[in-house]
Amino acid sequence: MIDRLSGSCTADLRRLERTRFWPEATEEAFWHWNALAHGPLRHLVDPMFGPDCGFPECGCHGAGFREHLETVLHLLPRKSARELRALVRALDERILVRAKVIPADSLDAPWWLGRF
């Protein structure tokens, strides 16, 4: 699963994925969001070079991965959500610092929608 998560948070994620998503859906979304945060800058600013297949309907684009993470954060128990949110927020901050062309009023607003 995702590094730096406690066993209880991982168990909460697995329970949620069994009932609402598919196995390792959150790990996949986190991996892609992490790759976007640490990958080449052209992935952040040019959709032609992004880590997706090119079809927005399939959900394998930056905003789709981040939207999945946001959904999971709202569905997890409070303690587990807080733990995962800290990791996701660090990636959000890294993306926004690296890609100064992405405007964001607040990290709490869904700034990723329409940006990838």
N, C-alpha and C positions, 0 to 999 in steps of 0.2 A: 504494500500500500504506500501511501504518501509518507515520506521521511518526516520525522519529528512529530508525528501524531501519537498520542497515547493509545494504549490498547483499548480503553473504553470508547474513545472517539472512533477508532477503526471499527470496533464492533457496531457502534451506532450507524456508521456509514454502510457497513455490509447489510445490516437489517433494512435500512432505507432502500438500498439498491435492490434488494430482493423483492421489495413490495412495490416500488415506484419506477425503477429504471432497469438496468441490466448490470450484471457483475462487472465491477471495476470501471463503471461509467465515470465516476468522480475522479478516480485516479487518472483516467485518460484525459479528461478535461483539464485537470490540474497540470498534467505533463505538458499538454499543448500550451497552456497559459504560461507555464514556466519557460518553455522553449521560445515563446514570443518575447518574454521579458529578457531573456539572456541571449537570444539569437541575433542575427544580423539586423541592423537598423532598417534595412530596406524592407524587411518583413512587417515593420511597424507602419511605414509610410506609403508603401506601394502594394495595393492589393494583388497585383500580378505576381508578386514574389512571396505572398503570405503562405502560411502552412495549411492551406485548405485545398479542396478539390476544384473550386471555381463555381460551384452550384450553391447559392445561399440557402436553397430549400433543404439541403441535406443537413445543415447545422454544424458542419465541420469547418467553421470559420472562427476567427478570434472571438467575435461577439457571441457566437453560439456556445463556445466553450465557457466563456465568462458568465453567460446567462445560466448555464447549467450549474456552475459553482454558486451563483447567487441563489438559485432555487434551492439547492442543497442546504445552503446556510440558513434559509428560512424554515426548512423542514426538520433540521437536526435539533436535538435537545439543546438547551441554552449553553451548557458547559462545553459540549462538543462543538457547537457552532462558534463559540468564542475562540476555541483552539484553532479551528480551521480558518476562521476569519483573519487571524493574525498572519497566517502564511499567505493567504490570498491578498491581503492588504499590502504586504511587503512587495509582492509581484506587481500589484497595481501601481504602487509608488515608483517602482523601477521603470515600468513601461512609460509612465507619464514624465519622469525625469529624462529618460532617453529620447523620447519622441516629443519634443517641445511643440510640434505642430498639432498635437491633440489637445484641444482645450478641455479643461475640467474645472468646474466651479468648486466641486467638492468630491472627495473620494466616496462619500455616502450616496451620491447620485449615480444613476446608471450611465456614466460617461462613455462606456464602451459601445453602446448601441449606436449604430450608424457610423462608426469610426473604422470598422474593419470590413 
